[in-house]
Amino acid sequence: MNNYLEHNNLKNLKEDKEIERKIQLILRVGKVLMESGADANRIVRNMKRVGVFMKIPERRLQIHITFTTIMVNINTGDKSITNFQKCYRHGVDMTAISGVSKLSWRAIEQDYSLNEFEKELRFICLRKRYYKKPLVMISAGLACGGFSLLFGGDFFAFIYTSICAMIGYWTRMKCNLLKFNPYASIAISAFVATICAYFIHFMPTNTPWHPLIACSLFIVPGIPLINAIDDFVDNYITAGMTRAMNTLLMIGSMTFGIAFAIKLCVVQDFTSLSISSNSFVVCAVAASVAAIGFATIFNMPPRLLIVVACGAIISVGVRNFLMLEYDCSQATASLAGAVIVSLLSLKAVHIVHAPSHVLTIPSVIPLIPGVFMYRLLFSIINLENVDNMNYHHVLNNGVNTTLILLAIAVGVAIPNIFFRNYINKLKEDKLMFLVRTKSKRA
């Protein structure tokens, strides 16, 4: 009798250890995705796919997602085991998101062991980024320079903006290296970039104020904003609220740094100047440069850079065409550009074998309304001097900025809003087909 109990206890202990290991691997998958900038729906979908690979019935696997914590529960019938994982470092790594997605499918197709899966997951976590820090700094500068061209700047403004943005990005890297608070790092880098742009605007150029507008746009939290909208749409309210608050804090920090520099340098309100767009060809080149620059910051695989550049040309081209030819508002035109790129990415996914968000987000970044953002900033700075007659201009700037940013985010989320069930059904059918095929082989 004692031997029988001892045997059962050892068997239960081994089963508990195996379940514990599976939970830890599932949590690690979630952590990698969360810290790499994936939305909650994608995280849960990948974690459940890994659960299928581990032969865990979906009804036995429960997952709870917040921005800073991921919780997993496995109910075996006899017992319920729960564990959680904290997520502290939030950045953007498109290669990690794509790599985890491919690994989850490959593990099912090739019937990986847990050791093989863990080895490849560790490789994804430890793999060096494609681009060295100096190259990322240069790319961030060129991306902001591309924005200055999109806003109507000349070639000299492009050069000056790029230099100022590089200095600002280098400052942010140093602040992060010194373990500064992330919001303080954002404020300091925005301050430094704006100060540099103010002194550079005295250099020879026909568009002296464009570097000031575009030099700190590498900080704009496009991915957190888009992910917040996605989480709200997918009913991950807690994660979405936290992401939205994080986005507001990042924008607030950026605004504080820019506003402090403007006040210190006593910059006059120049946003009433006429800011015209460049030709379609120049805008296409500028959009592709901006998108590739941000794709480099996001650590996108080099093979996808040309795809992102084409997406940016399409999104900006559609926006400019609708605004110039049909007199559409910038919010409406930006929404149309983002929607078209999002829909095209659904087809491109099967060609380039990368998640749709990896392709879409860098492609719509050039739609950011830098001029309206600056007008709103000056309105906020000079709010105490605004009279009743000019109050509607302040309100108009705020509404336009908000509408354009929301239009971009909603445009990216369109596939999730209208085609989520269809896309999930296709993925579920593919998953079931792989499971049935593997069962027949066994």
N, C-alpha and C positions, 0 to 999 in steps of 0.2 A: 504493500500500500504506500509506504514512504517513497519507494523507488518510482512508483507511478506518479505521485505528486511532484517528485523532484523532476521527472522527465517533462511533465506538463509545464512546470514553472520555467524550465530552461527553454522549452519551445515557445512559450508566451514571451519570454524575455527576448529571444531572437526575433520574433515577429514585431515586438515593440521597437526594437532597434532598427529594423528595416523600415517600418512605418515612419519612425523619427527621421531616418535618413532621407526618405522620400519627401517628407514635409520640408526639411531643410533645403533640399534641392529646388523644390517648387518655390519656396520663399526667396531663394537666391536669384531665380529667374525673375521674379517680380521686382526684386531690389534693383537688378541691373537695368531693367526696363524703366522703372520709376526714376532712377538717378540719371538715365540717359535722355529723358524728355518725352517718354511715351505717354499717351493718354490712358485713362483708367480702363476703358473698354478693351483696348489692345492688350493691356497688362493682364487682365482677367482672362481674355481669350487665349493668350499664350500659356498662361499657367494651367488652364483647364486642358489644353492640348498636351502639355507635359504630363498632366495627370492621366490622360488616356494612354500615353506611352508607358506609364508606370502601372497600367492595368487597374487604375482606381476608378470605380464607377462614378459618373458625374454626380449622381444623387448623394454619394458619400463624401464628396469634396465641397466644402464651403469656403468661400474667399471673401474677406472684407478689406476694402481699399480706402486708405486716406492718403493725404499728400506725404505724411511723415511716417506712417505705420502700415504694414501689410500683415494681415492675420489669416492663418489657414487652419481649418479644422477638418479632420478625417474621422468619420464615424464608421467603425468596423462592424457595428451591430452589438458587439459585447462591450465595447469601450469607445470613448470619444477622446481623441488626442488633439490638443490645440497648441499652436506655437505662433509667435509673431516676430517680425523683423522691422527694425527701425531703419529709416532712410534719411541720411543726414546731408549727403552731397548731391545737390540737384544741378545738373548741367545739361548739355546736349551732346549726344554722340549717336549720329545716325547709323554709323557702322555697327555699333553694338545692338541697336534696335533691329536692324536687318539681319544681323548674325544670329540673334536669339530666335527670331521668327523662322529662319531657315533650319536652325538646329532642331527646333521642336518638330518640324515636318520630317526632317531626315532621320531623327531618332525612331519615329514610327515606321517609316519606309524601310529602313535598314535593320530594324529590330535591335537597337543598341542595348547593351547592358548598362546598369547604373554607373559602373566605373567608366565606360566609354563616354556616357553623357556628361558625367562630372568632369572628365578630362577636357572635353571640348568647351564646356561652359567656363571652366577655369581659363582656358586659352582666350576666350572672348573677353573675360574680365581683365586679364593681364596683358593683352595685346597692346602694343604701342600705337599711338595715334598716327594716322597717315602723314600728318603734316607737322613739321617742327614748329616750335614757338615763333621763331623769326618769320617764317613763311606765313603763319596765321596772322601775325601782326601786320605784315605787308598786305595780306588779303583784306583784313579789316579796314585798312586805310584806303585801298582801292575801291572797296564796296561803298564807303562813304563818298569817295570821289565820284563814283558812278551816280550816286544820289544827287550830287551837285549839278551834274550834267542833266539829269532828269528834271531838275527844277529850273533849268534854263541857263546854268552857268557856262562860262567859256572854258577853254583848255587850261588856262592858268588857274582858274578857280578849282578845276579838277585836281591839279598838282598840289595846290595849297591845302585843299581839303584833305587829301590823302596824307599829307605830312602831319597835319594836326591830329587826324584820327589815329595815325600810327603812334604818335606821342601819347595820346589819351589811352589807347589800348595797352601800350607798354606800362603806363602808370597803373592800370587796373591789374595787370599781371603781377607787378611788384607788390601791390596792396594785398592781393590774394596770397602771394608767397609769404608775406609777413603776417598772415592770418588775421587780417582786418575783418571787421564785420562786413558781410557782403554788400549791405546797403550803403555803408560808409565808402566802400571801394567804388561803387557806382557813382556816388556823389563826387568823390575826389577826381575820378577819371573824367567825368563830364566837365568839372570845373577846369581841369588842366587843358583839356581839348578846346574848350571855349575861350580860355585866356589866350592860347596860342593862335586861335583863329582870329581873335580881335586884333592882335598885333600884325598878323600876316595880311589882314585886309587892306593895309596901307601899301602893299606891294602892287606892281602894275597888273591890272585886270579891269575889264569892263563890267564885271559882276563881283564887286568886292564883298558883298554881304553873303553870298552863297556858302562860302566855307563856314561861316558862323552858324548857318542853318543846318548844314549836313555833317559837321565834324564829329558829332557825338551820337549819330544814329546807330552805330554799332551796338549801343546799349539797349535800344528799344526791345522790350520783351515780347517779341512776336509769338514765339512758341508757347510760353506760359499763357498768353491771352487765348490763343487758338485752342490749346488743351483745356482751358477753363470752359470755353463754349462747348467743346466736345463732351466734357464731363457732365455739364448741365443737360445737354441733349440726351445723353445716355443714362440719365437719372442717377449719376454718381454725385449727388448734391454736396456731400461733405468735402470730397476731393475737389470739386469744382469751386466751392466757396473759398477753400484754402488757396487754390491756385489763383483765383481772382484777387484775393487779398494780397498775395505775393506779387502779382502783377502791378497792383496799385502802389505797393511799397517801392517797387523798382522804378516805376514812373515818377513817383514822388521824390525819390532820391536823385534821379537824373534831373528832374526839374529844379530841385534845390541847388545842385551843383551849377547848373547853367545860370539860374537866376542870380546866385551869389556872384558869379563871374561878371554878369551883365551889370549888376549894381556897382561892383568894384570898379569896373572900367567906364562907368557912366555911359553906357551905350544908348544912343537915341533909338526911338522906335522907328525901324526901317521897314516894317512889314507892310506898310501901305504902298511901298514901291511896286511897280508893275513887274511881275515875275512871269515871263512867257516861257513856253516849252520850246526845246530844240526840235529839229526835224525828226521825222520818223526813224531815219537811219541812225542818227546820233542817239536817239532814245533807245533804239534796239540794242546798240552796242553798250550803252550805259546800263541798261537793265540786265544784260547778260553778265557784265562785269560785277554789278552789285550782287546778283544771285550767286555767281561763282564764289565771290568773296565770302558771303554768308555761309555757303555750302562748305567752304574750307573751315570756317569757324565751327560749324556743326559736325566736322569730321566725316563728311560724306565720302564714300569710295570714289576714287578718281574717275572710274569708268562712267559714273553718273553725272559728272560735271557738265558735259555737253547736253545731257537731257534736261538738266535744271536750267541751263542757259536758254534752251529753246522754249521751255515753259515760261521763263521770265519775259522773253520777247513776245510771246503770245499774250500773256496777261496784260503787260503794259501797252502792247499794240491795240488790243481790244479796248482798253480803258481810254486811250488817247483818241482812237477812232470815234468812239461813241461821244466823247466830250466835244471834239472839234467838228464832227460831221453832223451830229444829231442834237448837239447842245444838251446832252444829258448832264445831270449833276455828277460830281466826282464820286459820291457815295454809290450811286446807281451804276456808274461805269466800272468802278472798282469791284462791286459785287459781281457784275457780268464777267469781268476778267478772271476773278477767282473761281467762279462757278465753272467756266469753260476749262480752265486748267485742271480743276478737280475731277471733272468728268473724263477728260483726256487721260488723266493719270490712272483711272480705273482700267483702261485698255493697256497703257504702257506697263503696268505692273506685270502682265504676263509676258511682255517682251524683254524687259530688263531685269525681271525677277528681284524686285525690291518693293517693300510696303508703300502704299499710296502716299501716306503722309511724308515719307522720306523724300518723295519727288515733289509733292505739292507745296510744302511749307517754304522751302527756299525760293521756289518759283514766284510766290506771291509777295515775298518780302519787299520787292521794289515798288509795290503799290502803296507803301506807307506814306501818309500825308504830312511830310515834314514841314511844309510851309504853313499849313493850318495849325500844326502843333506849336510852331513858333509864334504865330499870331495869338493863339490862346495863352501861351506863356507870357507874352508881353501884356496881354489884357489882365492876367493875374497879378503881375508885378506892379502895374500901374492902376490897380483897382481903386485905390483911394482917390485917384485923380479923375475917375470916370464920372461924368455927369449923366443925368437921365437920358439925354439925347443920344449918347454913345453907348448906353448900357446894352441896347439891342445888338450892337456889333460884338460885344463881349459874349453875349449869349449865343449869337450866330457862330462865332468861332468855336465855342465849346460844343455846340450841337453838331457842327460839321465834322470836327475832329472825332468825336465819339461815333457818329454814324459811319464814317469811313472805316475806322478801325473795326467796328462791329460787322460792317459789310464784308471786309476781308476775312474775318474769322468765320462768319456764317457761310461765306462762299466756300471756304475750305471744308466746312462741316456738312455741306450739302449732301455728299454721298451717304453720310451717317444719318442725316435727317430723313431722306426719301428712299434710300436704297439699302439701309442697314439690314433689314430682315432678309432681303434678297441676297445680299453679299454673305451674311451669316449662314443662310441656307446652303449656298454653294460651298462654303468652307466646311460646313457640317457634313454635306454629302461626300465631299472629298475625303474627309476624315473617316467617315463610316466605311467608305470603299477601301481605304488603306487597312483599316482594322479587320474587315472581312477577308481581304486578300491575305493578310498575315495569318489569320486564323486557319485558312484553308491550307497554307503552306505548312503550318504546324501540325 
